[in-house]
Amino acid sequence: MPPKSENPVQHTSSFTATDSSSAGSMDPIFHVIRILPFSFLRPPRLRLKLPSISLPSSNVVFALVLLTYFMVVSGIVYDIIVEPPGIGSTQDPYTGSVRPVVFMSGRVNGQYIIEGLSSGFMFVLGGIGIIMLDLALDRNRDRSVKVSYASAGVSSIVIAYVMSMLFIRIKIPAYLS
């Protein structure tokens, strides 16, 4: 490495080390290979049209966001990684018969597939209820439509809340008692 000079010289040339090796090469074969094929070969004039991609409608975006929300709150990532069974089973102590079990009772960090899907559906139902309440506040709608939206929204939220609390009480037997 050469020693640094006291007066640094400013280079204003636009060539870098890679540019100077390709443009200022002394090799005549390099120039022949670089220039000769393009002297008689011409690229074709292609009239290609780029495909036009239209934006999805707002309803499609809403449906995709709602589906993504449902999959996330249902625990689809957990279901893919752990691969739990769809439903469980337990043996009845009195009759000895096998009963299906939907909720993995006592395990907070584990779930059956049906348990996650039903809980996710209740969360989505509550979210749709909130959206219906928002639609009920629109001033451009008739009064009967507003009342329908409001009653459907309130009932959706109440059903989602009651069922989610029931699911939690089944999952954790001593919860809030």
N, C-alpha and C positions, 0 to 999 in steps of 0.2 A: 504494500500500500504506500503510495507516495506521501511525503509529508505535506501537511497543510501549509499553504502560503499565508503570509500576513495579510495580503490584499485579496479577498475572495473575488473571483471573476464571475460575473453573471453571464450565464449562457442563455441566449435568446433563440437558439436554433430549435426548430421543431422536431428534428430527428432525435430519436432515442437510440439505444444500443440495438434494439431489434429492427428499427427502421433503417438504420445505416447498413446493417448486414444484408437486408433484402434489396434496398434501392441502390446502394453503392457497391454492389458485389462486382468483383473483377472477373468472375467466371463467365465466359461467353456462352457456355452450354446452358447455364441457368437462364440467361436472357432468351435463348432460342426456345427452351422448353416453356418459358413463361409467355412468350409473344407468339410463336409460330402457330400453335393450334387455334388461337383466336383470330388469326388473320384470315382464315377461310371458313371457320366454323362460326355460325351465328346462333344464338339461342332463339328458339321458336317464340313467336308472339302468341301466347296463350291468353285466351279471353275467359278466364275462370271467374266465376261468380262466387263470392264468399257466401256461405249459408247465413241467412239472417235468423237470429235467435230472438224471438220475442219474449218479453218479460212475462212471467206468470201472473195471473190475476190475483187480486188480494185474497179471494176466497181460497185459492190453491195454497198460497203462502200461509194463511191462517190454518188450513188443514194440516200442512206439513209441520208447522210449529206445535200444534196441538198433539199430533201423533208423536213428535219427538219428546214433548213433555210427558206424555203417557208412558213412553218407553223408558224414560229416565226415572220417573217416580215409581214405576213398576219394578225396577231393579233388574232390567234386562242385562246389564253388564255383569251383575252378580250371577244371574242365571247362566250366562255364557261361560263364565270362568269356573264356577263351582259345579255346575250341572246337577242341581238338586232334582229329586223326583217331582213329578207333577203334583201328586197328592201323597200323603202318608197313610199309614194304616196302624191301627192298634187293636189289641185283642180285648174283647169284653170280658171282664173278670167273672161275671155271673154265668153267661151262656157259653163263653168260649169262642164265639164267632168273631170274625175279623170285621172291624168297622173302618170306613175311610175317614181320614182326618185331613182337614183343609189347612188348619193353622198349626204351625210348629210351636206348641205352647211351651213357655219357659225359656225359649231361646230368642233373645232380642236381635242378635246378629245373624240369624238364619231364617230362611223362608222356603216354603214350597212355591212352585211356579204359580199355581192357582191363587195362593195367598197374595203374591206380589201383584198379579193382574187385577184381582178384585180391589185391593187397596189403591192401586193406581187409577182404576176406574172411578172410585169414590173421590179421589183428588181432582180428577178431570171433571166429574159431575159438579163439584163445588166451584171450580173455575168457570164452567159454563153458566152456573147460576149467577155468578158475579157479572159475567158478560151480559146476561139477560137483564139484570138490574140496571146496568148501564144503558141498554137499549130502551128500557122503560122510561128513561129520563129524556128521550128525544121529544122535542116540542112539535115536530112535524107529524107525529102519529096521532091517530084517533085515540080517544080516551079508553075505549074497550081494548084496543091493542096494547096500550100502556099497562092496563090492569092485568091483561093476560101475561105479558112479559114479566111484570113485577111478581105476580103470584107464582109463575113457573120458576122464576129466579129464587124467590124465598124458599119455595118447597124444595128445590134442588140443593140449596145450601143446607137446609135443615136435614134433609135425608143424608147428604154426604157427611155432615158432622156427626149425626147419631150413629150411622153405620161405622164411621172411622173410630168413634169411641168404643163401640161394641167390639170391633176388631182388636183394639188395644186391650180391652178387658179380657178377651179370649186369649190373646197372646201373652199378656202378663196378668195372671189371675189376681194378684194382690195390689193392682194399680188403683190409686186414689180411693182406698177403702180404710 
